[in-house]
Amino acid sequence: MKTTPFKAVTERFGDKQKLVSALEKLVTDELWLKRVNENKGLGRVSNKKLLHLHDTLERVKKEFGNRAKLIESILGLMKRQKDEGLRGRLESFPTPRLLDLHTSSARGSKVAVKTDAPKEKKAPAEKKAAAAKKAPAEKKAAPAKAPANAAAKARTAAAKKKAAAKKKK
């Protein structure tokens, strides 16, 4: 069963105030665009959003170092390094959106994205055995689709009658 955001905060940080203080260390001009209400601050944001933001900023800091390098990486994946208009637009995006864009761009350009869990490689004999298990013995002919409702049945019957009448002529 999935843990609740409150339980995740208490397990990882102790309480919400410690999570907010950990986030305030990450929320610098290098990683973050200030879009938080100054009167309310991060203390009023939900636990789920704070956890997501913390994980995102940690990942960006670990993999790229700062937003500028993340934007450079996105432009490199898109093969648009010299496009200043796109660069300006990307600089206005929040960091989580940039990270999502990087992930989708990497998938689109078929570049491996770094993940925490390494993939296990199968031996060629194991691949053949797995493929043999997945292959069906024989394919059966698919039954003809029947109309779903009475109106569709009536249209089908009328179309058949019309086709029969044309054949007779």
Secondary structure, DSSP 8 states (H G I E B T S, - for coil): ----HHHHHHHHTSSHHHHHHHHHHH-STTT----S-TTT-GGGS-HHHHHHHHHHHHHHHHHTSSHHHHHHHHHHHHT-TT-HHHHHHHHTS-HHHHHHHHHHHHHHTT-----SS------HHHHHHHHHHHS-S----------SSHHHHHHHHHHHHHHHHHHH-
